[in-house]
Amino acid sequence: MIQKLTSTKIMELYPNPSSETFHIEYDKPINRLIIYDSIGKIVKQFNHSQLDSEYNISNLQKGIYFIKLMSNDNRIETTIKFIKN
C-alpha cells in the first residue's frame, strides 16, 4: 500500500503493483481521475459519475503509470505513480 501525504490530506492507492484493479481512498471529493503512461499520454479517465473506490485497469499494458486526481474546480490534488503488472 502506498500512502501519500499532501498538505493535510491522505491518499491511499492499493495494491501497487496491480494487474486487474486498484483502490483509491482520498479524504477529499474528487471530480476526475486521469491515468497517464510513462510518456505523458492519457490512457484512461474516470469522470465524476464513474468515480468509485475500485478502478479496473485490466485493459492497460504492463508498465509504469501516473494517476492524477482532480478536484471539483479542476485543480490537480495529487499525482501518484503505480505499476501495472
Buried (B, 14 or more C-beta within 10 A) or exposed (E): EEEBEBEEEBBBBEBBEBEEEBBBEBEBEBBBBBBBBEEEEEBBEBEEEEBEEEBEBEEBEEEEBBBBBBBEEEEEBBBBBBEBE
